[in-house]
């Protein structure tokens, strides 16, 4: 298996009868829209885009947090 590229990490996930390797990387500001899609599609602790905006969390503010290092995330 090749080594991950810089800023990428391998996460090992064991699934009952088989093993799988999932490659993830640190989120970039351009990932903000996709992160919002995930955040607003969960069943538990759901927040809509409108609800996150009332908390001053928008696509732009999330991208700025990632850019500045104040916020981090991992994406696949």
C-alpha positions as CSV (number, residue, x, y, z in Angstrom):
1,X,0.0,0.0,0.0
2,X,1.4,3.4,-0.9
3,X,2.2,6.0,1.8
4,X,-0.3,8.8,2.3
5,X,0.5,12.2,0.7
6,X,1.5,15.0,3.1
7,X,-1.4,16.1,5.4
8,X,-3.1,12.8,4.8
9,X,-3.7,10.1,7.5
10,X,-4.7,6.6,7.3
11,X,-7.6,5.6,9.6
12,X,-8.1,1.9,10.3
13,X,-11.7,0.8,10.5
14,X,-12.6,-2.8,11.5
15,X,-16.0,-4.0,10.3
16,X,-17.0,-7.2,12.1
17,X,-15.9,-9.7,9.4
18,X,-13.6,-7.6,7.1
19,X,-11.1,-4.8,7.4
20,X,-10.9,-1.6,5.4
21,X,-8.5,1.2,5.2
22,X,-10.0,4.7,4.8
23,X,-7.7,7.5,3.7
24,X,-8.6,10.9,5.0
25,X,-6.9,14.3,4.7
26,X,-7.1,17.5,6.7
27,X,-9.9,19.7,5.4
28,X,-9.2,22.8,3.2
29,X,-11.3,25.9,3.1
30,X,-12.7,24.8,-0.3
31,X,-14.3,21.8,1.6
32,X,-16.6,24.0,3.6
33,X,-19.7,23.4,1.3
34,X,-19.2,19.6,1.5
35,X,-18.7,19.8,5.3
36,X,-22.0,21.7,5.5
37,X,-23.8,19.0,3.5
38,X,-22.6,16.4,5.9
39,X,-23.5,18.5,9.0
40,X,-27.0,19.2,7.8
41,X,-27.8,15.6,6.8
42,X,-27.3,13.9,10.1
43,X,-30.2,12.4,12.0
44,X,-29.0,13.2,15.6
45,X,-28.2,16.7,16.7
46,X,-29.4,18.1,13.4
47,X,-28.8,21.8,12.6
48,X,-30.0,23.4,9.4
49,X,-28.0,25.9,7.4
50,X,-30.3,28.6,8.8
51,X,-29.8,27.4,12.4
52,X,-26.0,27.4,12.0
53,X,-26.2,30.9,10.6
54,X,-27.9,32.1,13.8
55,X,-24.8,30.8,15.6
56,X,-22.6,32.8,13.2
57,X,-21.5,29.7,11.4
58,X,-21.7,30.1,7.6
59,X,-19.9,28.6,4.6
60,X,-17.6,31.7,4.6
61,X,-16.9,31.6,8.4
62,X,-16.2,27.9,8.3
63,X,-13.8,28.3,5.4
64,X,-12.1,31.2,7.3
65,X,-11.8,29.1,10.5
66,X,-10.2,26.3,8.5
67,X,-7.8,28.7,6.8
68,X,-6.8,30.3,10.0
69,X,-6.3,27.1,11.9
70,X,-9.0,27.9,14.4
71,X,-11.1,25.0,13.0
72,X,-10.0,21.7,11.7
73,X,-11.7,18.7,10.1
74,X,-10.9,15.5,8.2
75,X,-12.4,14.6,4.9
76,X,-12.3,11.5,2.8
